[in-house]
Amino acid sequence: MEFAYPKGHVFYRKLSRTYPLVTQGEGIYLYDEKGRRYIDGSGGALVVNVGHGQKEIVQKMVEQMGQVGYVHGTQFTTRSIEEYAETLGGILPDGLEKIYFLSGGSESIEAAIKFARQYFLESGHTQRWRVISRWHSYHGNTLGALSLTGRIGMRKPYLPLLIDFPHFPPPYCYRCPFNLSYPQCELECAKTLEQVIQMEGPETISAVILEPIGGATIGALVPPEGYLSLIRKICDRFGILLIDDEVMTGMGRTGKWFAVKHWDISPDIMVLGKGMSSGYFPLSAMITRSEFVERVKERAGGFVHGHTFSHHPVACAVGLAVIQFIKEKKLIEQSAKRGAYLLKRLDELKVFRFVGDVRGRGLMTAIEFVKDQKTKEPFPRVERFTERVIDLAFEHGLILYPGTGFVDGINGDMVMVGPPLIIEEDQVDELIEILKKTFKSISEFGLRNAE
Ligand SMILES: Cc1ncc(COP(=O)(O)O)c(C=O)c1O
């Protein structure tokens, strides 16, 4: 039987492909019904941090389901919620203490936008409601989150529905938006935030949101030293909150529990998702400072918000099991060490003339493709270079995560490599061999066709 649109009743994410039916996941591998094995080189969308099929996680989830599968967040709490909050609370960046559990990244971004607004409303700054984000960022697909997201192609069909949130350029050193280079640039890209704030009116801005390491739409973009602390300073100067979107970077992905810890920055609000549950159950969180929650409590009695599946007992049991697994297996250290090895091996791929940049931190890495290594000219979008790499790698048994459009809103090709943090060194070698095989077949056939 073939699983593809228009057969059956599933409204597939992609209407132009045939889906293999996965029957088993084990560690970094997935197996389909035909017995084909795939390396999950991107952990889905950089989600599966602890790997597939971990019995400990499943057991804790089933135990909680057996005790109580659901209670409403306004009526009860459970031991799983309390213990998870305590454990997660113990590893958060300084100042972050109160955790509002939700189901998905976009949902928690919406909560962050609303919480920042309500905090200022209760503080007497009634005009502050707009959130500034960066171009080529990804914060999700619901309307508030999409209004922040800086990916042009995703925004375009829905522009009339989006909120008037300003954007500023990312710290994209490989293609500096100001044609400067670090450190002579003196972080012009961060300073631009100040101009945007001034032009838009500081009294209207509630928060600045960013991914500490750029993810899905720009590919493991690590900011230069000093960038994040300058952003923090600018926010402080104007009394604006800093929202740290760690949906992709959180829970050990970059070699620390949270990416801001690489630079010791304390955000006012942090958003988590993906790796929190490693994909075993939908789970995300909006986390903030006690004094902000207290302000909202004093004036309005609480956060005017809520979802049926927030503070989910089973999700929290899974979240707790995931943290325990990461601690026991020392996966934070492993992510840093294996990530350095992966990055070194990816760098070897620059012998292929279409590999432009290799970047990342920990096990969050990306390869940017170019038509010309010297001029960095991107492939024209009609070539669908990324899609060809993704499809060929898939055929060779390797799953990668695609990103396009970040050079100028249309062109720009990259793939993210972000395997589960349990990956062993010889498995990194296996992954690299498949990448080499993929790139060779692109060089031999695909590239010639593209020229
Ligand atoms: C940084 C970041 N924020 C938010 C989201 C949205 O999360 P979700 O897809 O769970 O809604 C994503 C998803 O890729 C993300 O990478």
PDBQT file of the ligand as one rigid body, heavy atoms in Angstrom, charges set to zero:
ROOT
HETATM    1  C1  LIG A 501      13.101  28.414  17.739  1.00  0.00    +0.000 C 
HETATM    2  C2  LIG A 501      11.725  27.887  17.517  1.00  0.00    +0.000 A 
HETATM    3  N1  LIG A 501      10.692  28.510  18.085  1.00  0.00    +0.000 NA
HETATM    4  C3  LIG A 501       9.428  28.059  17.951  1.00  0.00    +0.000 A 
HETATM    5  C4  LIG A 501       9.151  26.953  17.180  1.00  0.00    +0.000 A 
HETATM    6  C5  LIG A 501       7.729  26.491  17.021  1.00  0.00    +0.000 C 
HETATM    7  O1  LIG A 501       7.547  25.283  17.661  1.00  0.00    +0.000 OA
HETATM    8  P1  LIG A 501       6.358  24.288  17.236  1.00  0.00    +0.000 P 
HETATM    9  O2  LIG A 501       6.671  23.808  15.862  1.00  0.00    +0.000 OA
HETATM   10  O3  LIG A 501       6.421  23.217  18.289  1.00  0.00    +0.000 OA
HETATM   11  O4  LIG A 501       5.097  25.059  17.304  1.00  0.00    +0.000 OA
HETATM   12  C6  LIG A 501      10.208  26.273  16.561  1.00  0.00    +0.000 A 
HETATM   13  C7  LIG A 501       9.964  25.089  15.723  1.00  0.00    +0.000 C 
HETATM   14  O5  LIG A 501      10.736  24.712  14.889  1.00  0.00    +0.000 OA
HETATM   15  C8  LIG A 501      11.527  26.747  16.728  1.00  0.00    +0.000 A 
HETATM   16  O6  LIG A 501      12.570  26.142  16.153  1.00  0.00    +0.000 OA
ENDROOT
TORSDOF 0
